[in-house]
């Protein structure tokens, strides 16, 4: 059988797509780059916001036109759980939840001898464009270095989320946090070092919430303490570490940062803040105050400058005013993040924030995003 596999989703869904490719190849099937040649097509979708949903629906439509039988389309990723009604127009197809990839065994029952449970989660993806050499880091900005690491070796430490951000719908798909066993993660890390991977990135559905479901007292800082001691010519990065979890355990993380001064392997940490306005943070259901971020991260940035700290900001969240964006600018000025991703608010009808009044004109939200870019220059990447 010939299979076409595509992905419109995030880094985690890309890893899922790679796992499916590995699964299909182990079961003796061929992967083709051309959907018209395929007997089956598998698409991993994204439904995080309106733009991602639109891209996923367009790709679904393209595949339905190109494959011979629509019922031989398998849709996974987040969209089938978030907006199943949007997919009904495409007729008969199968869906598989990203938290139950083992269901591919049932969907493809006549063509499977090796079950999904035997296929390990991959640490890199054919959807990645990887850097050639760690020597490239000498020429890169902190933003460029972090982006390069996102395309390198990844260790997914958990699925799901413990937060309840009002603008996010992913928890509807992924549920609460399920952490990978500690020893498994250490083994993955040691394997990456042994293979001389230049970059190793920890990532997850809710990275900073690692261990809260294990009832063992292990937390993400425990994992960092253990793995950062492993010697080798590699650099370590942390992807989307909700600043809430950092603030809850700031003392423990500062011990990690202090220890890193000896070996310098921890190079980049993304700590999404989203806003500097306490009023907006409350509406977003982000359980911290901007003053706490400024106090703890501002001092950390000054003391541990071998680590590059990044953040996410959302502009145009419902009811956001010029005063709110001024507060965000103040936070960014005081913390001095090394790199920033600024997202223009894109509402999803399933998100709790969709019920809020006071919608902000998209063009105003865009101007606020580029105000941040104008102020902080190359440190900022705006996502429209």
N, C-alpha and C positions, 0 to 999 in steps of 0.2 A: 504494500500500500504506500502511496505517496501522500505526504502531509505538508501543508503550508502552515507556518506558525508566525504570528505577528503580535506586536505589543504596542499599545498606545499609552500605557501606564507608566508609573513611577519606577524607581530603581528596584523596589521590592517585587513588583509585578514582572519586571524584566528578568529577575532571578527565577521567578515562577515559570516564565516562558522557557528559560534555559533548562530548567528541570524537566519540563515536558519534552523538549527536544531530546534530552538524554534518555528519557523514558521510552520514547518512540524508537530511537536508534537501538537501544538495548533489546527491544522487542522485534528488531529486524526490519523496521520500516525506513523508507527514504524520505529525507527532508528536501523539499524543492523551494526555490525562491520565487516560483511563478504559480499563483493561485489557479490559473487555468489548467495547469498540469496536475493539480492535486485531486486526490480522491476525497480528502477531508481538509478542512481549514480550521485552525484554532486561533481565536483572537482574544487577547487579554486587553480588557478595556479599563477606562478610568472614568469615575463620576464625581470627582472631588469638587468641581464647580461647573458652571455653565459652559465655559470654553472647552474643558476636558471632555464633558459629556458630548458636546457638538462634534469634536474630533473623533470620538469613539463611534458615534452614530454614522458619521460620514464613512469611516473605514468599514463599518458593518455593511452599509449600503454597497460600497465598492465590491466587497467580497461576495455578497449575494448575487451580484451581476456576473461575477467572473467564474464562480465555481459551478460545477455541473448540477449538483443537487443541493438545494438550500438546507435540507434536513441533515446534510453532512457538514454543517457549520456548527462548531462548538464555541460558545462564548463564555469566557471566564473573566476574572478581574472583578472590579467593584460595581460596574453599571447594572448587571442583572439584579442585584439585591437592592440597589438604591432607586433605580427608575425602571422597573420591569415593563411598565406600560409603554415606555418609549420604544421598546424593542418589539412589541407585538406586531407592528406593521411588517416586519420582515418574515413573518410566517413561522414555519416549523423548524426549530433548531434545538440543540441541547445546551444546557447551561451547567457550569461547574463552579462552585464557590471557591474563592482563593484560600479559604481555611479548610476546605475538604477536597484537595486535589486528588485524594484517593478515589473519588467518584469517577475519575477517568477510567478506572478499571471496569466499572459498570457500563459506562457509555460506549467503550470500545471493547466490550467483553469478547467478541469473536476473534479479536486481533491481538490479544494480550496474553502472554504467558508469564512475564516477569511483572509483578504488581508494583504499584507506585511506592508502596512502603519500603521497597528494596532500593529505591533511587534516592541517594543523598541530596540534600539541598546544595546547590552549587554556590561557589563564592565569587564567580565572575560570569559574565554573560556575553554571548555573541553580539548582543545589542550594544555592547560597550565599544568605545574607541579609546583604547588604552595608550598611555604614554610609553615611549620606547625605552626611556632610561631615567633613573633617579637624578642623573646629571642635569636633566631639564630644569630641576627645581632652582638651579642657580640663576635662571633667567626669568623666573615667574614671580608675579605679585602674590600676596597671600590668597587673593581670590582665585588666581590662576592655579596655584598649587592645590587648593581645596577642590576645584573643579576637576583637575587631573586625577586626584585621589578618588573622586566619585566614580571614575571609570576604571578603577583598579580592583584590587582584591577586597571583597566585602564579607563581613561576618554579621549575619542577621541574628540578633540576640533575643528578640521576642516578636510576637505578633499581638495585635490588639492594642487597646489603649485604656488608661485609667482616667483620662480627662473627659470633660464634657463641653468642649468649646462650642459656642453657639453657632459658629459659621461652618462647622465641620460635619460631614455626613459619613465619614469613613468608619466610625465606630459602629454604625448601623450594619456594616458588612463584617467587620473583623472582630467585634465583641470586645470583651475585657482582655487584659494582658495575659498571655501565656508565654512564660520565659523558657528559653532553651537551658538545659542543665549546665551548671557552671563548668564541670570537667569537660563537657563536649566543646564548649567555647574555647577553653584553654588549649585543647587538642587542635582545634582549627587554627588557632593563632600560631601554635608551634609548627604546624604543618606549613603555614604561609611563610614563616621565617626560614624553615628548612628549604623551601623552594626559592628562597631569595626574592620574594615579592618585595618591590620597593615601597609599596604603600599598603596599609591595612586599615580599613574603615569599619568601625562599629556602627551598626544601624539597626533600626527596629520600628515597629509600629508606634511605640512610646519608649524611646531609648532610655530615658532617665528613670523610668518606672521598672527597670529590670529588677527582678527578684522579689517584688512585692507579693507575688503569688506563690513563692516557694516556701514560705514559712520557715526559713532557715536563718534569717538575719542577713543574708547575702544581698547586696545592693550593687548598683552599677559601679560605684567607687571601689567596691571589693574586686570587681573584675579588672578595673584599670590598674589597681595596685599590683595585682598578680601578674598581669600580662606585660606591663611596662618594664618589669624587671628582666624580661627575657631579652638577652642580648642579640644583636644582629644589625645589619645595615638597612634598616627599614624606618619608615615614619608612620605614626599612628594618627588617625583622625576620628572625630565623632560627629555623626550626622544627626541633625534635628533632635537635639537634647533639650527638651522643654525646660525653660529657665526656672519654672516652678520647682522641679526636682532638684536643680542645683541649689536654689535658695533654701530648701528644706534641709539640705545636708552640706551647706557651704563649708563648714569647718573640715569635714572629711575630705571634700574635694580639694580644699586648699592644701591638705597634707599630701594629696596625690600630686598637685602642681609643684609643691616644694620638692618632692622627691624627684620629679622630672628634671629639675635643674641639674641633677647629677649626670643624667644620660641623654636628655634632650630629645627623646623619641616622640613624645606627644607634641604634634605640630599644629593641629587645627581642631577647633571645637565650635560647632554651630549651635547657638543658644537663642532660639526664636523668642523674641519679646513681644512683637506684634504692634504695640502702641506704647507711647509714653504718657498717655492720659489715663488716670485712674478711673475716670467715668467710663471711658470706652473699654478699658480692661474689664470692668465689672459687667458691661453688656456682653462682652465676648466670653464671659465666664472663665477668665484667666485669674486664678486666685493668688495674686500678689500685687504689690504696690510699686509704682515706678521708683519711689525713693529707696526701696530695698534693692532694686536692680542697680541703681546708681551707686549705692553704698558698697555693696559686695563686689559687683563686677568692676566698678571703677578702680578700686584698690587692687584687685587681682590683675587687671590689665597693666597697671603701673609696675607691679612687683614681678610678674612672670611674663616678661615680654618675649620669651622664646616661643610661647604658644600664641598662635593667631586665633582670635575670637571673632566669630561672625554672628549675625542675627538676621531674622526676618521681620519685616514691617508690612502691615496692611494699611493702605490708605483708602478712604472713602467708605469705611464701615458706617452703617446706618446711624444717623444723627451726628456724625463727626463734624466739628466746626473748625474754623481757623485757629481758635484757641487750643483745641485738642491737638492739631497738627503742630502748633508751636510747642506744646509740651513734649511731643515726640521728638522734635528737633533738639530740645534742651537735653533730653535723655541721651540722644546720640552724640551730642557735643561733649557731654560729661563722661560717658563711658569710652568713647573713641574706639569703636569696633574696627577691626582690621578690614572686614568686608561685610557687605549687607545685600540682602535680596529684598527688593521692595515689590510687593504684589498689589495690584489694583483690585479692590474688592469685587469679586464675581459671585453673585448670589446663586445658591441652589435652592430650589423650591422646597426641598425636604429639610433644609437646615432650620434650626430654631430662629436664627437671625432673620429669616425671610418674613417673619411676622412682625418685625419691628417697623415702626413708622419712621419718617424722616430719612427717606432714601437720598443718597448723595448723587448728584449728577455725575455720570462716568467721566465727563470731561474735566470736572473739578477734581475728581479723585486722581485723574491722570496728571493734572497740573501739580497736585500735591506730591505725587510720586517723583516727578521730575524736579520739583523744588529740592527734595532730598538729594537727588542725583547731582544737581547743580552745586549744592553745598559741599558734598563729600567726594565728588569726582569719581576717579576710577575705582574707588572702594565699593561703589554701588552698581548693581545690576537690576534694572527695572524689568518686570515681567508683565506684559500687557495681555 
